[in-house]
């Protein structure tokens, strides 16, 4: 499957090439990324005189609430259709109840008209907001308090970002954005968070996707999506002390999502082959790096809220040309599915293509505080070329509100700091 005209590729197995891992090749790779970064800065350093400034729009979707917990709002990164240069950034503020759409151009009038081509991940570290812009081959770094541009880190075909200590780690397909049976190994780029420079790379499997950090190890889900039908089926394990790949764990084909629970179990989604091998979820014990369970439910996206693994699936079949859509919750402690539909009021019938998922229970932010809402957020990408919709549900699965987003709303990050800006139409 190629969804929304090419943002995601059908992601195989058992393919290996010689692993280029010499010091000289790493230096060459870093030099090429530096040169690419200079080109990015030259091309996008300022807005041309005839470009019209795109203003944000602000919609009040719910009465403002007094926020007592750590979460003050969230950012939503809209992917935008591939080739359209329409990745965009939205922001929701709990205190005002305002949903602010497409905030980046107005807040950065001298930088560029848009974030770039295909927004693939968004995360916060300290006072910085990081947006991974896949086809533009860069990580956009902003001030989390103002969403104003700080830097652009050039990384080719970048996918996802995680943090550990003074470094960020970014997965990269490394090659061109194209289906290629001879596509090269991907790698993880190591970024110094002080200098915002790539300081090292580590080759992993083919077309690496999401990652999790456990202690001094980084786990990387390899998809092999460009090498269809020869998908990768491994999770790479990187020793962060030496920044070298120390092993590969054989899991399932076409891997994508990753999450880790409180007991050190890593959940990894397999998208299957879209024919006879169906999507499912694998569980890796991070204490011994063994696959301990295979969960026979499909998952396109999932997120952990306490012991509850929320998931949805848009499992595509090349036989029928259709998606099979499902929503569910898996109890990671009791090891059982507790519901096959967490939307309880029928609103799922209005959602054409679920594409993003989040629950207001980000354990990394709570620090033993109680969450404010436990609200469930689901986005609808619709036809992939027009604005999508964001739905907010109660913990019981009943719709609270909805709002129009940018094109292909996909990636959430909750923030403990209110955005300290005022928009032109507020």
HELIX and SHEET records of a PDB file:
HELIX    1   1 UNK A    4  UNK A    6  5                                   3    
HELIX    2   2 UNK A   23  UNK A   44  1                                  22    
HELIX    3   3 UNK A  104  UNK A  107  1                                   4    
HELIX    4   4 UNK A  225  UNK A  227  5                                   3    
HELIX    5   5 UNK A  347  UNK A  350  5                                   4    
HELIX    6   6 UNK A  363  UNK A  366  1                                   4    
SHEET    1   A 5 UNK A  57  UNK A  60  0                                        
SHEET    2   A 5 UNK A  98  UNK A 101 -1                                        
SHEET    3   A 5 UNK A  88  UNK A  93 -1                                        
SHEET    4   A 5 UNK A  73  UNK A  78 -1                                        
SHEET    5   A 5 UNK A 409  UNK A 415 -1                                        
SHEET    1   B 4 UNK A 119  UNK A 125  0                                        
SHEET    2   B 4 UNK A 128  UNK A 133 -1                                        
SHEET    3   B 4 UNK A 138  UNK A 143 -1                                        
SHEET    4   B 4 UNK A 149  UNK A 154 -1                                        
SHEET    1   C 4 UNK A 158  UNK A 164  0                                        
SHEET    2   C 4 UNK A 167  UNK A 172 -1                                        
SHEET    3   C 4 UNK A 187  UNK A 192 -1                                        
SHEET    4   C 4 UNK A 197  UNK A 203 -1                                        
SHEET    1   D 4 UNK A 208  UNK A 214  0                                        
SHEET    2   D 4 UNK A 217  UNK A 222 -1                                        
SHEET    3   D 4 UNK A 234  UNK A 239 -1                                        
SHEET    4   D 4 UNK A 244  UNK A 250 -1                                        
SHEET    1   E 4 UNK A 255  UNK A 260  0                                        
SHEET    2   E 4 UNK A 265  UNK A 270 -1                                        
SHEET    3   E 4 UNK A 280  UNK A 285 -1                                        
SHEET    4   E 4 UNK A 290  UNK A 295 -1                                        
SHEET    1   F 4 UNK A 301  UNK A 305  0                                        
SHEET    2   F 4 UNK A 308  UNK A 317 -1                                        
SHEET    3   F 4 UNK A 322  UNK A 331 -1                                        
SHEET    4   F 4 UNK A 336  UNK A 339 -1                                        
SHEET    1   G 4 UNK A 354  UNK A 359  0                                        
SHEET    2   G 4 UNK A 376  UNK A 380 -1                                        
SHEET    3   G 4 UNK A 387  UNK A 393 -1                                        
SHEET    4   G 4 UNK A 399  UNK A 407 -1                                        
END                                                                             
